[in-house]
Amino acid sequence: MRRRQILTALPFVFAAGSAAASAPPKKESGGQYIDLSPVALPIVLNNRLINYVFAQIRINLAPGADAPKLREREPWFRDALVRAAHRTPFTNPRDYTTIDEARMKSTLMREAGLITSPRNLLSVTLISQTPKQRSRLPRPAA
């Protein structure tokens, strides 16, 4: 009985496999960008490290930018962000589990403009941010 079911299903399996093989390849969606590897950005209060926020960031490129060449420079962009975050932390004064997004974006745009031509850059997008700690943090000032 089981053998008959397998033999009747076999032609359908082969047909599905050949149909999937003939499907056109998917194109890359949406404009040009560089996704930075997730980085740990410090949260500092009164010169004391209280938390880290792991951020995933995307640098959106201008239409005329050479994306493959600029993707090779991803470690430089990430290094510039980490150095800037340690010089002047992006601490959000209202919430110690998030970063100050506006300050981070403006700083990264400025630093990325030093690595490549500013005309190659459009914007910076904060994709996600995950805090290391969610509890036992000091209360933010009101």
FIKE-408925 format. One record per atom (N, C-alpha, C): atom name; residue number from 1; x, y, z. Coordinates in steps of 0.1 Angstrom, whole numbers, plus 5000, padded with zeros to 4 digits. Layout:
BEGIN
REC  name  resi     x     y     z
REC    CA   NUM     X     Y     Z
...
This chain:
BEGIN
REC  name  resi     x     y     z
REC     N     1  5008  4988  5000
REC    CA     1  5000  5000  5000
REC     C     1  5009  5013  5000
REC     N     2  5018  5013  5009
REC    CA     2  5027  5025  5010
REC     C     2  5035  5027  4997
REC     N     3  5039  5015  4991
REC    CA     3  5047  5016  4979
REC     C     3  5039  5022  4968
REC     N     4  5026  5019  4966
REC    CA     4  5018  5025  4956
REC     C     4  5017  5041  4958
REC     N     5  5015  5045  4970
REC    CA     5  5015  5060  4973
REC     C     5  5028  5067  4969
REC     N     6  5039  5060  4972
REC    CA     6  5052  5066  4968
REC     C     6  5053  5067  4953
REC     N     7  5050  5056  4946
REC    CA     7  5051  5056  4932
REC     C     7  5042  5065  4925
REC     N     8  5030  5068  4930
REC    CA     8  5021  5077  4924
REC     C     8  5025  5092  4926
REC     N     9  5032  5094  4938
REC    CA     9  5036  5108  4941
REC     C     9  5050  5111  4934
REC     N    10  5057  5102  4930
REC    CA    10  5070  5104  4924
REC     C    10  5070  5113  4912
REC     N    11  5061  5112  4902
REC    CA    11  5061  5121  4890
REC     C    11  5059  5135  4895
REC     N    12  5050  5137  4905
REC    CA    12  5048  5151  4909
REC     C    12  5060  5157  4916
REC     N    13  5068  5149  4923
REC    CA    13  5080  5154  4929
REC     C    13  5090  5159  4919
REC     N    14  5092  5151  4908
REC    CA    14  5101  5155  4897
REC     C    14  5096  5167  4890
REC     N    15  5083  5168  4888
REC    CA    15  5078  5180  4881
REC     C    15  5080  5192  4889
REC     N    16  5078  5191  4902
REC    CA    16  5080  5203  4911
REC     C    16  5094  5207  4911
REC     N    17  5103  5198  4911
REC    CA    17  5118  5201  4911
REC     C    17  5122  5208  4898
REC     N    18  5117  5203  4887
REC    CA    18  5121  5210  4874
REC     C    18  5115  5224  4873
REC     N    19  5102  5225  4878
REC    CA    19  5096  5239  4878
REC     C    19  5104  5249  4886
REC     N    20  5109  5244  4898
REC    CA    20  5116  5253  4907
REC     C    20  5130  5257  4900
REC     N    21  5135  5247  4893
REC    CA    21  5148  5250  4887
REC     C    21  5147  5260  4875
REC     N    22  5136  5260  4868
REC    CA    22  5134  5269  4857
REC     C    22  5129  5283  4861
REC     N    23  5126  5286  4874
REC    CA    23  5122  5299  4879
REC     C    23  5133  5309  4877
REC     N    24  5129  5321  4873
REC    CA    24  5140  5332  4871
REC     C    24  5146  5335  4885
REC     N    25  5159  5339  4885
REC    CA    25  5165  5343  4898
REC     C    25  5159  5356  4903
REC     N    26  5159  5357  4916
REC    CA    26  5154  5369  4922
REC     C    26  5164  5381  4921
REC     N    27  5159  5393  4919
REC    CA    27  5167  5404  4918
REC     C    27  5169  5410  4932
REC     N    28  5179  5418  4934
REC    CA    28  5181  5425  4947
REC     C    28  5171  5436  4948
REC     N    29  5164  5437  4959
REC    CA    29  5154  5447  4961
REC     C    29  5159  5460  4966
REC     N    30  5152  5471  4962
REC    CA    30  5154  5484  4968
REC     C    30  5168  5489  4965
REC     N    31  5170  5502  4966
REC    CA    31  5183  5509  4963
REC     C    31  5196  5503  4967
REC     N    32  5206  5512  4968
REC    CA    32  5219  5507  4971
REC     C    32  5221  5511  4986
REC     N    33  5228  5502  4993
REC    CA    33  5231  5504  5007
REC     C    33  5242  5496  5012
REC     N    34  5247  5499  5024
REC    CA    34  5257  5491  5031
REC     C    34  5251  5488  5044
REC     N    35  5250  5475  5047
REC    CA    35  5246  5470  5060
REC     C    35  5258  5468  5069
REC     N    36  5259  5475  5080
REC    CA    36  5270  5474  5089
REC     C    36  5268  5461  5098
REC     N    37  5278  5454  5101
REC    CA    37  5276  5443  5111
REC     C    37  5272  5449  5124
REC     N    38  5264  5442  5132
REC    CA    38  5259  5447  5144
REC     C    38  5271  5452  5153
REC     N    39  5270  5463  5159
REC    CA    39  5280  5469  5168
REC     C    39  5274  5471  5182
REC     N    40  5283  5470  5192
REC    CA    40  5279  5473  5206
REC     C    40  5283  5487  5209
REC     N    41  5273  5496  5212
REC    CA    41  5275  5510  5215
REC     C    41  5273  5512  5230
REC     N    42  5282  5519  5236
REC    CA    42  5282  5520  5251
REC     C    42  5271  5531  5255
REC     N    43  5265  5528  5267
REC    CA    43  5256  5538  5273
REC     C    43  5263  5542  5286
REC     N    44  5267  5555  5287
REC    CA    44  5275  5559  5298
REC     C    44  5267  5570  5306
REC     N    45  5268  5569  5319
REC    CA    45  5261  5579  5328
REC     C    45  5271  5583  5338
REC     N    46  5274  5596  5339
REC    CA    46  5283  5601  5349
REC     C    46  5297  5594  5348
REC     N    47  5302  5593  5336
REC    CA    47  5315  5587  5333
REC     C    47  5316  5572  5338
REC     N    48  5304  5566  5338
REC    CA    48  5304  5552  5342
REC     C    48  5295  5544  5332
REC     N    49  5301  5533  5327
REC    CA    49  5294  5524  5318
REC     C    49  5283  5517  5325
REC     N    50  5271  5519  5320
REC    CA    50  5259  5512  5326
REC     C    50  5253  5502  5317
REC     N    51  5255  5503  5304
REC    CA    51  5248  5493  5295
REC     C    51  5255  5494  5281
REC     N    52  5252  5484  5273
REC    CA    52  5256  5484  5259
REC     C    52  5243  5482  5251
REC     N    53  5242  5488  5239
REC    CA    53  5231  5486  5230
REC     C    53  5237  5481  5217
REC     N    54  5232  5469  5213
REC    CA    54  5237  5463  5200
REC     C    54  5228  5469  5189
REC     N    55  5235  5476  5180
REC    CA    55  5227  5483  5169
REC     C    55  5231  5477  5156
REC     N    56  5220  5476  5147
REC    CA    56  5222  5472  5134
REC     C    56  5219  5484  5125
REC     N    57  5228  5488  5117
REC    CA    57  5227  5501  5110
REC     C    57  5229  5499  5095
REC     N    58  5222  5507  5087
REC    CA    58  5223  5507  5072
REC     C    58  5226  5521  5068
REC     N    59  5236  5521  5059
REC    CA    59  5240  5534  5052
REC     C    59  5234  5533  5038
REC     N    60  5225  5543  5035
REC    CA    60  5219  5543  5022
REC     C    60  5228  5551  5013
REC     N    61  5230  5546  5001
REC    CA    61  5239  5552  4991
REC     C    61  5232  5560  4980
REC     N    62  5238  5569  4975
REC    CA    62  5232  5577  4963
REC     C    62  5231  5568  4951
REC     N    63  5222  5571  4942
REC    CA    63  5221  5562  4930
REC     C    63  5234  5561  4922
REC     N    64  5242  5571  4921
REC    CA    64  5254  5570  4913
REC     C    64  5266  5564  4920
REC     N    65  5265  5560  4933
REC    CA    65  5276  5555  4940
REC     C    65  5280  5541  4936
REC     N    66  5292  5538  4937
REC    CA    66  5298  5524  4934
REC     C    66  5296  5515  4946
REC     N    67  5284  5509  4947
REC    CA    67  5281  5501  4959
REC     C    67  5291  5490  4962
REC     N    68  5295  5482  4952
REC    CA    68  5304  5471  4956
REC     C    68  5318  5476  4961
REC     N    69  5322  5487  4956
REC    CA    69  5335  5493  4961
REC     C    69  5333  5498  4975
REC     N    70  5322  5504  4978
REC    CA    70  5319  5510  4991
REC     C    70  5316  5499  5001
REC     N    71  5310  5488  4997
REC    CA    71  5308  5477  5006
REC     C    71  5321  5471  5011
REC     N    72  5331  5472  5003
REC    CA    72  5345  5467  5008
REC     C    72  5350  5476  5020
REC     N    73  5345  5488  5021
REC    CA    73  5349  5497  5032
REC     C    73  5340  5496  5044
REC     N    74  5331  5486  5045
REC    CA    74  5323  5485  5056
REC     C    74  5330  5484  5070
REC     N    75  5342  5477  5071
REC    CA    75  5349  5478  5083
REC     C    75  5353  5492  5088
REC     N    76  5356  5500  5078
REC    CA    76  5360  5514  5081
REC     C    76  5349  5522  5087
REC     N    77  5337  5520  5080
REC    CA    77  5325  5527  5085
REC     C    77  5322  5522  5100
REC     N    78  5322  5509  5102
REC    CA    78  5319  5504  5115
REC     C    78  5329  5509  5125
REC     N    79  5342  5509  5122
REC    CA    79  5352  5513  5131
REC     C    79  5350  5528  5135
REC     N    80  5347  5536  5125
REC    CA    80  5345  5551  5127
REC     C    80  5333  5553  5137
REC     N    81  5322  5544  5135
REC    CA    81  5311  5545  5144
REC     C    81  5314  5542  5158
REC     N    82  5322  5531  5160
REC    CA    82  5325  5526  5173
REC     C    82  5335  5536  5180
REC     N    83  5344  5542  5173
REC    CA    83  5353  5552  5179
REC     C    83  5346  5564  5183
REC     N    84  5336  5569  5174
REC    CA    84  5328  5581  5178
REC     C    84  5319  5578  5190
REC     N    85  5314  5566  5191
REC    CA    85  5305  5562  5202
REC     C    85  5313  5561  5215
REC     N    86  5326  5558  5215
REC    CA    86  5334  5558  5227
REC     C    86  5339  5571  5231
REC     N    87  5341  5580  5221
REC    CA    87  5345  5594  5224
REC     C    87  5334  5602  5231
REC     N    88  5322  5601  5224
REC    CA    88  5310  5608  5230
REC     C    88  5299  5598  5228
REC     N    89  5295  5591  5239
REC    CA    89  5285  5581  5238
REC     C    89  5271  5586  5234
REC     N    90  5264  5578  5227
REC    CA    90  5251  5582  5222
REC     C    90  5240  5578  5232
REC     N    91  5242  5582  5245
REC    CA    91  5233  5579  5255
REC     C    91  5220  5587  5254
REC     N    92  5209  5580  5254
REC    CA    92  5196  5586  5253
REC     C    92  5192  5590  5268
REC     N    93  5191  5603  5271
REC    CA    93  5188  5608  5284
REC     C    93  5175  5603  5290
REC     N    94  5165  5599  5282
REC    CA    94  5152  5594  5286
REC     C    94  5151  5579  5288
REC     N    95  5160  5572  5282
REC    CA    95  5159  5557  5282
REC     C    95  5173  5551  5280
REC     N    96  5178  5543  5290
REC    CA    96  5191  5538  5290
REC     C    96  5192  5524  5282
REC     N    97  5181  5521  5276
REC    CA    97  5181  5508  5268
REC     C    97  5181  5511  5253
REC     N    98  5181  5524  5249
REC    CA    98  5182  5528  5235
REC     C    98  5193  5539  5234
REC     N    99  5197  5541  5221
REC    CA    99  5207  5551  5218
REC     C    99  5199  5564  5213
REC     N   100  5206  5575  5214
REC    CA   100  5201  5587  5208
REC     C   100  5203  5587  5193
REC     N   101  5192  5583  5186
REC    CA   101  5192  5580  5172
REC     C   101  5196  5592  5163
REC     N   102  5191  5604  5166
REC    CA   102  5195  5615  5158
REC     C   102  5210  5619  5159
REC     N   103  5215  5618  5171
REC    CA   103  5229  5621  5173
REC     C   103  5238  5610  5166
REC     N   104  5234  5598  5167
REC    CA   104  5241  5587  5160
REC     C   104  5241  5589  5145
REC     N   105  5230  5592  5139
REC    CA   105  5229  5594  5125
REC     C   105  5237  5605  5120
REC     N   106  5237  5617  5127
REC    CA   106  5245  5628  5122
REC     C   106  5260  5625  5124
REC     N   107  5263  5619  5134
REC    CA   107  5278  5616  5136
REC     C   107  5283  5606  5126
REC     N   108  5275  5596  5123
REC    CA   108  5279  5586  5113
REC     C   108  5279  5592  5099
REC     N   109  5270  5601  5096
REC    CA   109  5271  5607  5083
REC     C   109  5283  5616  5081
REC     N   110  5287  5623  5092
REC    CA   110  5299  5631  5092
REC     C   110  5311  5622  5090
REC     N   111  5312  5611  5098
REC    CA   111  5324  5602  5098
REC     C   111  5324  5595  5084
REC     N   112  5313  5591  5079
REC    CA   112  5313  5584  5066
REC     C   112  5317  5593  5055
REC     N   113  5314  5606  5056
REC    CA   113  5318  5616  5046
REC     C   113  5333  5617  5046
REC     N   114  5340  5614  5057
REC    CA   114  5354  5614  5057
REC     C   114  5361  5602  5050
REC     N   115  5353  5591  5050
REC    CA   115  5358  5578  5045
REC     C   115  5356  5578  5030
REC     N   116  5345  5583  5025
REC    CA   116  5341  5584  5011
REC     C   116  5336  5598  5008
REC     N   117  5334  5600  4996
REC    CA   117  5328  5613  4992
REC     C   117  5314  5615  4997
REC     N   118  5311  5627  5003
REC    CA   118  5297  5629  5009
REC     C   118  5286  5627  4998
REC     N   119  5290  5629  4985
REC    CA   119  5279  5628  4975
REC     C   119  5275  5614  4972
REC     N   120  5283  5604  4978
REC    CA   120  5279  5590  4977
REC     C   120  5269  5586  4987
REC     N   121  5266  5594  4997
REC    CA   121  5258  5591  5008
REC     C   121  5244  5598  5008
REC     N   122  5234  5590  5011
REC    CA   122  5220  5596  5012
REC     C   122  5216  5598  5026
REC     N   123  5216  5587  5034
REC    CA   123  5211  5588  5048
REC     C   123  5216  5576  5055
REC     N   124  5213  5576  5068
REC    CA   124  5217  5565  5077
REC     C   124  5204  5560  5084
REC     N   125  5202  5547  5084
REC    CA   125  5190  5541  5090
REC     C   125  5193  5532  5102
REC     N   126  5187  5534  5113
REC    CA   126  5189  5525  5124
REC     C   126  5179  5513  5122
REC     N   127  5183  5501  5119
REC    CA   127  5174  5490  5116
REC     C   127  5169  5484  5129
REC     N   128  5178  5482  5139
REC    CA   128  5173  5476  5151
REC     C   128  5183  5480  5162
REC     N   129  5179  5479  5175
REC    CA   129  5187  5481  5186
REC     C   129  5182  5473  5197
REC     N   130  5192  5465  5203
REC    CA   130  5188  5456  5214
REC     C   130  5198  5458  5226
REC     N   131  5192  5462  5237
REC    CA   131  5201  5464  5249
REC     C   131  5206  5451  5255
REC     N   132  5218  5452  5261
REC    CA   132  5224  5441  5268
REC     C   132  5216  5438  5281
REC     N   133  5213  5449  5288
REC    CA   133  5205  5448  5300
REC     C   133  5192  5456  5299
REC     N   134  5181  5451  5305
REC    CA   134  5168  5458  5305
REC     C   134  5164  5461  5319
REC     N   135  5171  5455  5329
REC    CA   135  5167  5457  5343
REC     C   135  5180  5461  5351
REC     N   136  5177  5465  5363
REC    CA   136  5188  5470  5372
REC     C   136  5196  5482  5366
REC     N   137  5189  5490  5359
REC    CA   137  5195  5502  5354
REC     C   137  5190  5514  5362
REC     N   138  5198  5525  5363
REC    CA   138  5194  5536  5371
REC     C   138  5182  5543  5363
REC     N   139  5174  5550  5371
REC    CA   139  5162  5556  5365
REC     C   139  5167  5569  5358
REC     N   140  5162  5571  5346
REC    CA   140  5165  5584  5339
REC     C   140  5159  5596  5346
REC     N   141  5166  5607  5345
REC    CA   141  5161  5620  5351
REC     C   141  5148  5624  5344
REC     N   142  5139  5629  5351
REC    CA   142  5126  5633  5345
REC     C   142  5127  5645  5337
